[in-house]
């Protein structure tokens, strides 16, 4: 799987968030997307996920040398971000099983295994709306990282996590990052320690 940006740019109104970005993301590599808060990291992540379109330039998704149709890109993407909402009326058990019906987990992981990975003892039958912000973030990360998808996008992954939660995230990502495109947008050095390539959004500001 590859994602290729060619002279890509995004603007809102008259303000360019970035432009002139030519870059290629490839399977088997983890990328750090860096830049100060408000610089445009989340905007670029939304473009990579297909949730936003470019104002200028081109983005191309290819799998096994063939272009992926625009309406099929979402099936190749898994994403976690603070601004992504959960179905808060469901319990933890219900949500994990519901997710598995919509987007299967990779490597034969069963929903009950995901529940165990979360390490949220006593919360299986608790409605998500009663979860703390840290518990919700763990859930978002586990669902994204364990989903069967060749592209994994993680925007500010340790937001709302304590030290133990950040360590849990790092271990989970390390165990499930092989043979994928992984993009982590963050300014926290520990979030980026598994990344071997770096892309600064500041290099494409005007």
C-alpha positions, 0 to 999 in steps of 0.5 A: 500500500502507498499514499502519494501526495503531489504538490498538495495544498489545503486552504480554508478561505484565504489561508493556506494551511500547507501547500507544495507538499510532495511525499510518499507513504509506504507499507512497513514504515512508521511516520512522525507528523510534527509541528506546533499546535494549530499548524495543520497536523490534524488537517493533513491527517483528515486528508490522508483519511479521506475526510477532507479533500485537497484544495490543490494538488493530488493524493493517490492511494495504491494497493498492489500497484493498482489505484484504490477507488476513492469510494473504497479508500475508507476500507483501508484506513483506521484512525484514532483522534481526540475529535472522533466520537464513540457511540456513548449509549453502548456499553464497552462490551456492546461497542467492541462487538459492534465494531467487529461486525463493521470492521473486523480485527486483524490477525484473527483477533477476537472481540474478547481479546480486544476487551482484555487488551484494554485492561479496563476491569469492571467496565465491560458492561458500563455505558461509554458515556460514563467513561473518563476521558482516559478510558475513552481514549484507550478505547479509541486507540485499541479499536483503531490499532486492532482493526484490519487496515493497511493504513493506521492514522493516530492523531495526538494518541496520548491525549488524556492518558496518564503515564501508565496509559501512555506506556500501554499505548506504546506497547500496543502499537509496537505489537501491531504496527508491522506491515502497515503505513503508520502515521503518528501526529504528535509533539510528544517525543514518546509518541513518536519513538517507533517512527523511522521517518519524520514529516514537519508540516512547518516545511510546507507553510507559506 
